[in-house]
Amino acid sequence: MPMYQVKPICGGDIQIDLPTCMYKLPNIHAQQGNSCCSEHALQNGEVDPAVKALEARQDEIMRKLYELKAAVEGLSKTVTTPDADLDLTVSSSLCTQSISAATFQGTTDLDALLGKDQGALRDIVINANPAQPPLTLLVLHSLLSQRYRVLSSVHVHSSVASVSPQLLSCLGPRHADSYARHLFQLGFTLIWKDVPKLQMKFSIRNMCPIEGEANVARFLFKLLAPYPNDPALATLVDQWVDVAFFQLAEGSAKEHAAVLRALNSALGRNPWVVGPEFSLADIACYCCMLSSGSAPSAPANVQRWVKSCENLGHFSPAKGLVQ
């Protein structure tokens, strides 16, 4: 029971308007006489055109920043990685004759094979031992240079004391536009390094290194032409590539003779090793025969085939390096 009881001094039907916010400010966009009111007082959730223009500008800036970031990442593959010791930079070359739009015919193929990467130069970094020059890669480099705009460079790793002038200039002379990486489609960096087996790095983030000259040659040749659709013919190409590297290049004299007999028999039926078309098998067999010194004693069909390869002109870098 309450101690005191007081009668209400006002009626119970009075409505009190309680505030819903601490402070109330007038809407300046709805005021009359303001020059900006008609432009910004939009109804029904409409977006201000000025805001749309600002968002479009921001998207364009972000796109350019992404391209710049991709280009820097491509450059970092040869600058910041331990395998690309650039203390002794030797040469960079542009391996195409013209800078017209017609030289970019291979762009679509690169996008289909390697994935679209806006603003980034696709860098192929190869570590090779100067005691075992990769002749097949020199031939493939020459072929790639005729199809794409290739930025080529040769470097010497600190693990190698010195290399011959032929190895330093195996990819050609330095080009005046070698600093402008955005003008090129493909980067081909050869690093002479003391490694037991040839290594190739294409994408540090998305793939592991590829080891072995035969495997690297397979990767590079697919940038030029796809493997045959016929599984039997594709297997035959791979078989001849393995025979060339494991028997013709590293085998004994008896193995050399056996490979030359088989090669002579195959070339007696076709102008090229696996048929009527030039393939990776021809590059591998020619370069391994050149490195092993088996060409002078080769049979008649092989001698004819060797001349056909040399007439193409792409084998000149490999032949000049051996001589």
Secondary structure, DSSP 8 states (H G I E B T S, - for coil): --S-----SS-TT------SSS-----GGG-TT-TTHHHH---TT---HHHHHHHHHHHHHHHHHHHHHHHHHHHHHHHTSTT--TTEEEEEEE--S--SGGGGTTHHHHHHHH---TT--EEEEEEE-TTS--HHHHHHHHHHHHHS-EEEEEEE-TT-----HHHHTTT----TTTT-GGG-SEEEEEEE---SS-EEES-TTT---EESHHHHHHHHHTTTS---SSHHHHHHHHHHHHHIIIIITTS-HHHHHHHHHHHHHHHHHSSBTTBSS--HHHHHHHHHHHHHT-STT--HHHHHHHHHHHHHSTTHHHHHHH-
